[in-house]
Amino acid sequence: MSSSTSSSELPPIILYHYPFSPYARRIVWYLHLRGIPYTQCLQPHILPRPDLSSSLGIKYRRIPLLSIGRDVYLDTRLILSKLESLPLPISQPKLSAPAGSDDLALERLLSAYSIDGGLFSRAAQLLFSLDNPLLKDPKFLADRAEFATGGGAAGAKGAAVSREDMAALGPEALADLRDYCQLLETTVLADGRRWILKGNDKPGMADIEAVFVLYWVMGLPGALPKGMFNEEKFPRVWKWVERFRVAVGESKQTPAKKGESKVTTIKGDKASEMILGAEWNEKGESEVDTGEAIVQFHKLEKGTVVEVWPTDSGSGVAHRDVGRLVRLDAKEVVIENDKGLRIHAPRHGFRVKPSAQAVASSL
Ligand SMILES: N[C@@H](CCC(=O)N[C@@H](CS)C(=O)NCC(=O)O)C(=O)O
């Protein structure tokens, strides 16, 4: 497609999420900032999610997921990079820093710091000290215990998540979040710029990467003690977060204009009908790169039945997607599942290996 493709020519884009998910906000903001119309299919915050498991045969248990046509993308890092590569008109410019720039390095490092570097996990530890009804809901705690342990006996007993043990981590988490505010206040934001990247007149990907954890905890009443985190201590950070809130249409003072964010909400059966009836978003030839160490290690080929799951917590043990290998390269692994859709996962943070079921049934 040429760069003059209009958004209406894109395959349908469907976001599966629940609005209070901080990871989902990353995608919602991106779509808003770039003016990409999309459809959302709202999901419960705990399992089961039959819209995904029964209708689409997806085992991945995290939120959000994004489908573009009949391709479904897991993990916000892959989702954002796919959205960046959509062929949109110049009037909807990309949000990432230019290839090869120092700015791109900063953007990537902010992402790694927030997601892999533990800032998000630290922020999550603050939840356990809050007087929040969700954290007293036995169904929610049992669900997240399974998430933390990967299910099975330990998960059923809820061994991994004790509210008291988690609450005890709160003070350390606060110290780390304060360090982060201090870092932003005294480095990138110190010269009074409006956005994370110098000279930018609009928020970009670097802002999304830098803000999403802070934005989340700042919105949770009681999470950040007022004496430790306030506008006097971190004036530049506070103003930048507020500017961002306005830019993404979430400020009460300056709400999004009517018609500005073109979001349609649909039910799961309609969403799966749209996905399964759509064209592939990625139509080109796909290869399994024989130069990849994992391909050599497991002797993978196109069509090998594999399992794919995230490795950053135990949650994958019970939630592995199974399908025939369509593509594997340095960036992603793509499988086609038995419902006939393609599931894309990034290589980073995900594991792929021949399916135990398939190996067993061929013996
Ligand atoms: N690395 C993932 C993390 C996504 C994630 O942890 N999402 C949370 C919600 S904010 C989640 O799915 N929690 C468990 C659940 O909802 O079942 C990404 O970037 O998308």
The ligand as an SDF file (V2000), in Angstrom:
LIG
                    3D

 20 19  0  0  0  0  0  0  0  0999 V2000
    4.2270   -7.3080   28.5820 N   0  0  0  0  0  0  0  0  0  0  0  0
    2.7940   -7.2070   28.4470 C   0  0  0  0  0  0  0  0  0  0  0  0
    2.1740   -6.9830   29.8160 C   0  0  0  0  0  0  0  0  0  0  0  0
    0.6510   -6.9110   29.8000 C   0  0  0  0  0  0  0  0  0  0  0  0
    0.0630   -7.0670   31.2060 C   0  0  0  0  0  0  0  0  0  0  0  0
    0.7200   -7.4760   32.1770 O   0  0  0  0  0  0  0  0  0  0  0  0
   -1.2270   -6.7610   31.3190 N   0  0  0  0  0  0  0  0  0  0  0  0
   -1.9250   -6.9060   32.5720 C   0  0  0  0  0  0  0  0  0  0  0  0
   -3.0440   -5.9000   32.6470 C   0  0  0  0  0  0  0  0  0  0  0  0
   -2.4280   -4.2870   32.7970 S   0  0  0  0  0  0  0  0  0  0  0  0
   -2.5880   -8.2460   32.6240 C   0  0  0  0  0  0  0  0  0  0  0  0
   -2.8900   -8.8090   31.6110 O   0  0  0  0  0  0  0  0  0  0  0  0
   -2.7970   -8.8060   33.8100 N   0  0  0  0  0  0  0  0  0  0  0  0
   -3.3930  -10.0990   33.9330 C   0  0  0  0  0  0  0  0  0  0  0  0
   -4.7810  -10.2370   33.4350 C   0  0  0  0  0  0  0  0  0  0  0  0
   -5.4680   -9.2370   33.2180 O   0  0  0  0  0  0  0  0  0  0  0  0
   -5.2240  -11.3800   33.2760 O   0  0  0  0  0  0  0  0  0  0  0  0
    2.4640   -6.0940   27.4540 C   0  0  0  0  0  0  0  0  0  0  0  0
    3.3340   -5.2330   27.1910 O   0  0  0  0  0  0  0  0  0  0  0  0
    1.3840   -6.1270   26.8630 O   0  0  0  0  0  0  0  0  0  0  0  0
  1  2  1  0
  2  3  1  0
  2 18  1  0
  3  4  1  0
  4  5  1  0
  5  6  2  0
  5  7  1  0
  7  8  1  0
  8  9  1  0
  8 11  1  0
  9 10  1  0
 11 12  2  0
 11 13  1  0
 13 14  1  0
 14 15  1  0
 15 16  2  0
 15 17  1  0
 18 19  2  0
 18 20  1  0
M  END
$$$$
